[in-house]
Amino acid sequence: MTVRRLSLVLFAVIVTAPLQAGGQLDKTAVEVIPPSEIKWVRNAAGTQEQAVLFGDPSKPGPYVARIKWLPNNNFSRPHTHPNDRHFVVISGTWWVGSGTKFDPDSTVPARPGSYVIHYAGQPHYDGAKNEEAIIQVWGIGPTTAPAAK
């Protein structure tokens, strides 16, 4: 290939690359948030991080959030929520248990792709054992997590 031909091919690639990358979206119609732009906030206990993607779990209305459970046997203690909460496991193994007695050895694994629902008012606990687990939750706020009695 001659230098002139190589230059023309390179020029064509550079000129058409933006067209191949995709068009512009109207953000009032569709919004895409790449993983690099998701803002994670670590909880005070240092056991998990949360990223709110839509809405606000502390206010009335729908919300979507991701929770990243950090490894090393980090678990919530038995608690309830006022509304149903729906989950999909994105990565890792999320361990879930039910009842008012905290017993991590009795939890069951929910692996990537699993759907989990926490029913309103029902005591449960969950977390990560030896690997990080990322889950996505959908719910209706405001949500709270009072200790189970």
LUMRO-325096 format. One line per field, with one value per atom (N, C-alpha, C): atom name; residue in one letter; y, z, x; residue number from 1. Coordinates in steps of 0.05 Angstrom, whole numbers. Layout:
N
at	[CA;...]
aa	[a;...]
v	[Y;...]
w	[Z;...]
u	[X;...]
i	[NUM;...]
END
This chain:
149
at	[N;CA;C;N;CA;C;N;CA;C;N;CA;C;N;CA;C;N;CA;C;N;CA;C;N;CA;C;N;CA;C;N;CA;C;N;CA;C;N;CA;C;N;CA;C;N;CA;C;N;CA;C;N;CA;C;N;CA;C;N;CA;C;N;CA;C;N;CA;C;N;CA;C;N;CA;C;N;CA;C;N;CA;C;N;CA;C;N;CA;C;N;CA;C;N;CA;C;N;CA;C;N;CA;C;N;CA;C;N;CA;C;N;CA;C;N;CA;C;N;CA;C;N;CA;C;N;CA;C;N;CA;C;N;CA;C;N;CA;C;N;CA;C;N;CA;C;N;CA;C;N;CA;C;N;CA;C;N;CA;C;N;CA;C;N;CA;C;N;CA;C;N;CA;C;N;CA;C;N;CA;C;N;CA;C;N;CA;C;N;CA;C;N;CA;C;N;CA;C;N;CA;C;N;CA;C;N;CA;C;N;CA;C;N;CA;C;N;CA;C;N;CA;C;N;CA;C;N;CA;C;N;CA;C;N;CA;C;N;CA;C;N;CA;C;N;CA;C;N;CA;C;N;CA;C;N;CA;C;N;CA;C;N;CA;C;N;CA;C;N;CA;C;N;CA;C;N;CA;C;N;CA;C;N;CA;C;N;CA;C;N;CA;C;N;CA;C;N;CA;C;N;CA;C;N;CA;C;N;CA;C;N;CA;C;N;CA;C;N;CA;C;N;CA;C;N;CA;C;N;CA;C;N;CA;C;N;CA;C;N;CA;C;N;CA;C;N;CA;C;N;CA;C;N;CA;C;N;CA;C;N;CA;C;N;CA;C;N;CA;C;N;CA;C;N;CA;C;N;CA;C;N;CA;C;N;CA;C;N;CA;C;N;CA;C;N;CA;C;N;CA;C;N;CA;C;N;CA;C;N;CA;C;N;CA;C;N;CA;C;N;CA;C;N;CA;C;N;CA;C;N;CA;C;N;CA;C;N;CA;C;N;CA;C;N;CA;C;N;CA;C;N;CA;C;N;CA;C;N;CA;C;N;CA;C;N;CA;C;N;CA;C;N;CA;C;N;CA;C;N;CA;C;N;CA;C;N;CA;C;N;CA;C;N;CA;C;N;CA;C;N;CA;C;N;CA;C;N;CA;C;N;CA;C;N;CA;C;N;CA;C]
aa	[m;m;m;t;t;t;v;v;v;r;r;r;r;r;r;l;l;l;s;s;s;l;l;l;v;v;v;l;l;l;f;f;f;a;a;a;v;v;v;i;i;i;v;v;v;t;t;t;a;a;a;p;p;p;l;l;l;q;q;q;a;a;a;g;g;g;g;g;g;q;q;q;l;l;l;d;d;d;k;k;k;t;t;t;a;a;a;v;v;v;e;e;e;v;v;v;i;i;i;p;p;p;p;p;p;s;s;s;e;e;e;i;i;i;k;k;k;w;w;w;v;v;v;r;r;r;n;n;n;a;a;a;a;a;a;g;g;g;t;t;t;q;q;q;e;e;e;q;q;q;a;a;a;v;v;v;l;l;l;f;f;f;g;g;g;d;d;d;p;p;p;s;s;s;k;k;k;p;p;p;g;g;g;p;p;p;y;y;y;v;v;v;a;a;a;r;r;r;i;i;i;k;k;k;w;w;w;l;l;l;p;p;p;n;n;n;n;n;n;n;n;n;f;f;f;s;s;s;r;r;r;p;p;p;h;h;h;t;t;t;h;h;h;p;p;p;n;n;n;d;d;d;r;r;r;h;h;h;f;f;f;v;v;v;v;v;v;i;i;i;s;s;s;g;g;g;t;t;t;w;w;w;w;w;w;v;v;v;g;g;g;s;s;s;g;g;g;t;t;t;k;k;k;f;f;f;d;d;d;p;p;p;d;d;d;s;s;s;t;t;t;v;v;v;p;p;p;a;a;a;r;r;r;p;p;p;g;g;g;s;s;s;y;y;y;v;v;v;i;i;i;h;h;h;y;y;y;a;a;a;g;g;g;q;q;q;p;p;p;h;h;h;y;y;y;d;d;d;g;g;g;a;a;a;k;k;k;n;n;n;e;e;e;e;e;e;a;a;a;i;i;i;i;i;i;q;q;q;v;v;v;w;w;w;g;g;g;i;i;i;g;g;g;p;p;p;t;t;t;t;t;t;a;a;a;p;p;p;a;a;a;a;a;a;k;k;k]
v	[-23;0;25;44;68;86;104;124;140;148;164;148;123;106;102;96;93;118;142;167;171;163;166;147;123;104;115;124;135;160;177;200;191;171;161;150;136;125;147;167;189;205;210;225;210;184;169;157;158;147;159;185;196;187;182;172;143;127;100;98;117;117;121;131;135;164;169;196;208;231;245;238;235;229;255;257;278;268;281;272;276;290;291;266;250;226;201;201;177;187;175;182;156;156;134;144;129;135;113;118;97;91;66;58;78;90;108;133;140;164;158;133;126;134;149;159;141;128;110;125;120;133;111;110;89;96;75;80;84;95;101;77;53;29;18;27;17;-11;-19;-46;-47;-24;-23;5;6;32;32;56;58;80;75;94;97;120;125;133;117;122;138;136;149;155;178;184;189;186;189;170;150;130;142;166;178;195;198;214;197;207;192;190;166;161;139;131;109;116;96;100;75;79;57;63;43;47;21;24;0;0;-24;-28;-47;-39;-55;-64;-90;-101;-109;-99;-104;-131;-146;-173;-173;-196;-200;-203;-217;-223;-197;-179;-155;-160;-159;-164;-143;-137;-121;-139;-127;-142;-144;-162;-165;-139;-133;-108;-112;-91;-92;-67;-65;-42;-37;-12;-7;-15;-18;-25;-48;-62;-83;-70;-86;-77;-100;-93;-112;-110;-133;-133;-151;-144;-161;-161;-185;-187;-182;-162;-155;-171;-172;-187;-197;-217;-229;-247;-256;-271;-255;-250;-236;-257;-256;-276;-264;-278;-268;-287;-276;-292;-279;-294;-283;-290;-274;-279;-258;-259;-240;-249;-274;-284;-281;-267;-263;-288;-301;-325;-326;-314;-314;-342;-362;-389;-401;-389;-399;-384;-364;-349;-366;-358;-372;-353;-365;-348;-340;-314;-304;-295;-309;-304;-285;-276;-257;-265;-246;-252;-259;-265;-273;-249;-255;-235;-241;-221;-224;-203;-210;-190;-191;-168;-165;-155;-170;-162;-142;-123;-102;-114;-104;-112;-138;-153;-179;-178;-189;-187;-203;-191;-204;-191;-202;-192;-202;-189;-196;-184;-193;-182;-198;-195;-209;-225;-248;-264;-258;-274;-271;-257;-246;-231;-208;-187;-164;-173;-161;-166;-139;-136;-112;-120;-106;-111;-85;-87;-63;-67;-45;-46;-25;-33;-16;-16;8;10;36;39;63;75;100;113;127;137;136;108;100;74;78;60;60;31;27;-1;-4;-3;-7;-35;-38;-64;-82;-107;-126;-133;-137;-144;-172]
w	[0;0;0;-17;-19;5;9;31;26;1;-6;1;-7;-2;28;43;72;85;75;86;82;58;52;70;74;91;120;130;157;159;139;140;141;125;125;152;165;191;212;211;230;226;201;195;202;197;202;230;246;273;290;290;307;298;272;262;272;273;282;312;327;356;365;348;356;354;354;353;380;381;405;415;441;452;463;461;474;503;522;550;563;549;559;551;533;523;534;533;541;554;576;589;594;587;592;612;634;654;653;642;642;670;674;700;713;696;707;719;713;723;746;754;777;803;819;844;868;879;902;927;948;974;995;1010;1030;1055;1068;1093;1116;1138;1161;1173;1171;1182;1164;1139;1121;1110;1111;1102;1074;1064;1037;1025;999;985;970;967;953;931;909;887;880;884;876;847;831;802;794;809;803;828;830;853;878;901;927;947;956;974;1000;1007;1032;1028;1003;996;983;984;970;940;930;902;895;870;862;863;867;866;856;846;837;849;862;873;869;870;871;898;908;934;929;938;935;963;969;994;993;1012;1012;1025;1017;1028;1057;1068;1095;1115;1107;1124;1134;1116;1122;1118;1139;1138;1152;1142;1158;1180;1200;1222;1215;1227;1220;1222;1200;1198;1179;1177;1159;1142;1122;1106;1104;1101;1100;1074;1053;1026;1014;995;981;967;966;952;933;908;887;880;878;873;849;836;817;825;827;833;807;807;784;783;806;807;835;836;862;872;897;910;934;933;955;972;998;1017;1031;1031;1043;1064;1085;1106;1115;1129;1138;1168;1181;1209;1227;1252;1271;1284;1281;1292;1271;1278;1260;1259;1236;1233;1204;1199;1173;1161;1178;1167;1155;1161;1150;1125;1116;1092;1067;1046;1021;1000;980;960;938;930;906;888;865;847;824;808;787;769;765;750;767;792;810;816;818;827;856;873;901;908;924;934;965;977;1006;1010;1022;1026;1049;1046;1066;1094;1114;1141;1150;1132;1138;1146;1169;1177;1160;1154;1138;1144;1133;1134;1110;1103;1079;1079;1060;1059;1041;1046;1030;1049;1039;1055;1045;1027;1020;993;981;956;955;941;937;922;929;915;908;883;874;867;879;874;865;850;843;855;868;882;870;868;860;883;889;910;909;928;932;959;958;983;996;1020;1034;1046;1045;1057;1083;1101;1126;1132;1152;1158;1188;1202;1231;1238;1261;1271;1274;1267;1270;1299;1307;1335;1337]
u	[17;0;18;12;28;22;40;37;12;7;-17;-43;-43;-67;-71;-49;-50;-61;-52;-61;-91;-101;-129;-146;-137;-151;-152;-129;-128;-146;-147;-164;-194;-201;-229;-237;-218;-224;-228;-211;-213;-239;-247;-270;-296;-297;-321;-323;-302;-302;-324;-328;-350;-377;-381;-407;-411;-390;-393;-397;-388;-390;-419;-436;-464;-472;-498;-508;-512;-524;-530;-558;-561;-587;-600;-626;-641;-645;-631;-633;-660;-678;-705;-721;-709;-722;-708;-682;-666;-640;-633;-607;-592;-566;-548;-527;-524;-503;-483;-459;-438;-429;-419;-410;-389;-373;-352;-364;-389;-402;-421;-424;-441;-426;-439;-426;-433;-414;-418;-412;-428;-424;-422;-401;-397;-413;-425;-440;-421;-431;-415;-401;-413;-401;-379;-378;-357;-363;-388;-395;-406;-416;-427;-426;-430;-432;-458;-470;-495;-493;-506;-508;-537;-549;-577;-577;-591;-593;-617;-639;-664;-679;-691;-708;-691;-705;-692;-706;-692;-704;-716;-707;-717;-742;-750;-774;-796;-821;-842;-837;-843;-840;-821;-820;-803;-773;-757;-728;-715;-690;-673;-645;-634;-607;-591;-565;-547;-534;-530;-517;-493;-470;-446;-438;-444;-436;-407;-391;-363;-358;-336;-331;-323;-318;-309;-333;-353;-376;-390;-395;-410;-440;-455;-484;-500;-524;-543;-553;-565;-578;-608;-622;-650;-665;-680;-695;-718;-735;-758;-758;-775;-780;-810;-819;-848;-861;-844;-855;-839;-851;-836;-812;-791;-766;-758;-752;-745;-716;-702;-673;-666;-644;-631;-601;-589;-561;-546;-528;-512;-486;-472;-447;-442;-425;-418;-441;-438;-460;-470;-496;-510;-523;-518;-529;-553;-575;-600;-611;-622;-634;-660;-677;-702;-706;-723;-728;-715;-721;-710;-684;-677;-652;-630;-609;-586;-569;-567;-552;-541;-517;-505;-501;-497;-494;-519;-542;-567;-576;-560;-567;-564;-579;-578;-566;-551;-538;-557;-555;-568;-546;-544;-521;-529;-510;-517;-540;-558;-582;-606;-601;-623;-641;-667;-687;-695;-695;-702;-723;-742;-761;-761;-760;-764;-792;-809;-836;-839;-856;-861;-866;-853;-858;-847;-833;-822;-793;-785;-757;-738;-716;-695;-668;-647;-620;-605;-583;-569;-541;-525;-498;-480;-454;-433;-415;-407;-388;-360;-349;-320;-316;-337;-333;-353;-345;-363;-388;-410;-436;-449;-457;-471;-499;-518;-546;-560;-581;-597;-625;-634;-660;-679;-704;-726;-746;-756;-776;-791;-809;-824;-817;-808;-800;-824;-820;-795;-790;-765;-758;-742;-747;-732;-725;-708;-700;-699;-722;-722;-714;-701;-693;-718;-715;-737;-741;-766;-771;-782]
i	[1;1;1;2;2;2;3;3;3;4;4;4;5;5;5;6;6;6;7;7;7;8;8;8;9;9;9;10;10;10;11;11;11;12;12;12;13;13;13;14;14;14;15;15;15;16;16;16;17;17;17;18;18;18;19;19;19;20;20;20;21;21;21;22;22;22;23;23;23;24;24;24;25;25;25;26;26;26;27;27;27;28;28;28;29;29;29;30;30;30;31;31;31;32;32;32;33;33;33;34;34;34;35;35;35;36;36;36;37;37;37;38;38;38;39;39;39;40;40;40;41;41;41;42;42;42;43;43;43;44;44;44;45;45;45;46;46;46;47;47;47;48;48;48;49;49;49;50;50;50;51;51;51;52;52;52;53;53;53;54;54;54;55;55;55;56;56;56;57;57;57;58;58;58;59;59;59;60;60;60;61;61;61;62;62;62;63;63;63;64;64;64;65;65;65;66;66;66;67;67;67;68;68;68;69;69;69;70;70;70;71;71;71;72;72;72;73;73;73;74;74;74;75;75;75;76;76;76;77;77;77;78;78;78;79;79;79;80;80;80;81;81;81;82;82;82;83;83;83;84;84;84;85;85;85;86;86;86;87;87;87;88;88;88;89;89;89;90;90;90;91;91;91;92;92;92;93;93;93;94;94;94;95;95;95;96;96;96;97;97;97;98;98;98;99;99;99;100;100;100;101;101;101;102;102;102;103;103;103;104;104;104;105;105;105;106;106;106;107;107;107;108;108;108;109;109;109;110;110;110;111;111;111;112;112;112;113;113;113;114;114;114;115;115;115;116;116;116;117;117;117;118;118;118;119;119;119;120;120;120;121;121;121;122;122;122;123;123;123;124;124;124;125;125;125;126;126;126;127;127;127;128;128;128;129;129;129;130;130;130;131;131;131;132;132;132;133;133;133;134;134;134;135;135;135;136;136;136;137;137;137;138;138;138;139;139;139;140;140;140;141;141;141;142;142;142;143;143;143;144;144;144;145;145;145;146;146;146;147;147;147;148;148;148;149;149;149]
END
